[in-house]
Amino acid sequence: MLLYVQRELVNIWKENIIESRDLSYAIVGEFLANLKQKFRGEDDKIIKMVELRKIEQEEKTIEKFVQEFRRVARESEYEGKSLIKEFNRGINETIRRKLIEVE
């Protein structure tokens, strides 16, 4: 099973398991559950990044949008200019124009 997984973190995990000789899984289900548990954090980050890209202000107030955006942004990998770009993409066109026109 380990040979089919090719991410860099999986290789480190594989080496740690092999070194500790903890290869005594009673059933394949245990192995898969353990594998999912070890790498769930990566999936969660990707999900938050996708969620951040989907957030749009639509009919929400800007205050509500900002709070929702902050909640998801905190758990994503975005920061700096990338985060600003996602924020600008999500707000209404009218507000975006007004922000651009402000000196």
C-alpha distance (Angstrom), angle and dihedral (degrees) to the residues before:
residue distance angle dihedral
M1 . . .
L2 3.80 . .
L3 3.79 91.5 .
Y4 3.82 91.4 63.9
V5 3.80 94.8 56.1
Q6 3.78 112.6 81.8
R7 3.81 110.0 175.7
E8 3.80 118.9 120.3
L9 3.82 93.9 -119.6
V10 3.78 90.8 51.7
N11 3.79 90.3 57.6
I12 3.81 90.8 54.4
W13 3.81 90.8 47.2
K14 3.81 90.3 47.5
E15 3.80 91.7 52.5
N16 3.81 91.1 49.4
I17 3.81 91.7 50.5
I18 3.79 93.1 46.7
E19 3.82 91.7 47.7
S20 3.79 91.6 50.1
R21 3.83 89.3 44.8
D22 3.80 88.8 -136.0
L23 3.79 92.8 150.4
S24 3.78 97.1 124.2
Y25 3.80 101.9 111.7
A26 3.79 110.5 160.4
I27 3.80 93.0 -150.5
V28 3.79 136.6 11.6
G29 3.82 89.2 -115.0
E30 3.80 90.6 64.6
F31 3.78 90.8 51.4
L32 3.81 92.9 49.1
A33 3.82 92.1 46.4
N34 3.80 89.9 51.0
L35 3.81 91.5 47.6
K36 3.81 92.2 50.4
Q37 3.80 91.5 48.1
K38 3.80 92.6 52.4
F39 3.81 93.9 51.7
R40 3.80 102.1 32.3
G41 3.82 90.5 104.2
E42 3.80 91.2 65.0
D43 3.80 91.7 51.8
D44 3.80 91.2 48.5
K45 3.82 91.3 53.7
I46 3.79 92.0 49.6
I47 3.80 90.8 48.6
K48 3.82 90.5 51.4
M49 3.80 91.2 48.8
V50 3.80 90.4 52.5
E51 3.80 91.0 45.2
L52 3.81 89.8 52.1
R53 3.80 90.1 53.5
K54 3.79 90.7 52.1
I55 3.81 97.3 51.7
E56 3.78 112.8 108.8
Q57 3.76 129.8 170.6
E58 3.80 95.8 -134.6
E59 3.83 106.3 153.4
K60 3.82 95.9 -15.0
T61 3.77 121.3 111.7
I62 3.79 114.4 -104.1
E63 3.82 89.1 -113.3
K64 3.80 92.0 56.3
F65 3.81 91.5 45.1
V66 3.83 91.4 50.3
Q67 3.82 91.9 51.3
E68 3.81 92.5 48.2
F69 3.80 91.0 45.9
R70 3.82 92.4 49.9
R71 3.80 91.9 49.9
V72 3.80 93.4 54.1
A73 3.83 95.3 36.5
R74 3.80 91.1 55.8
E75 3.81 90.0 61.8
S76 3.81 97.2 41.6
E77 3.80 131.6 81.3
Y78 3.80 93.2 -117.2
E79 3.80 120.1 115.5
G80 3.78 139.9 150.9
K81 3.80 117.8 3.6
S82 3.80 93.5 -3.0
L83 3.79 90.3 57.0
I84 3.81 92.1 47.8
K85 3.79 90.0 49.6
E86 3.82 91.3 53.3
F87 3.80 91.1 47.4
N88 3.81 92.0 51.1
R89 3.78 91.0 47.3
G90 3.80 91.6 54.1
I91 3.80 101.1 49.3
N92 3.80 123.3 87.4
E93 3.79 117.2 -86.3
T94 3.81 92.5 -118.5
I95 3.80 93.4 55.4
R96 3.81 91.0 42.9
R97 3.83 90.5 55.4
K98 3.80 92.1 47.7
L99 3.80 91.0 51.4
I100 3.80 90.9 50.7
E101 3.82 91.5 50.1
V102 3.82 94.3 51.3
E103 3.79 113.3 100.5
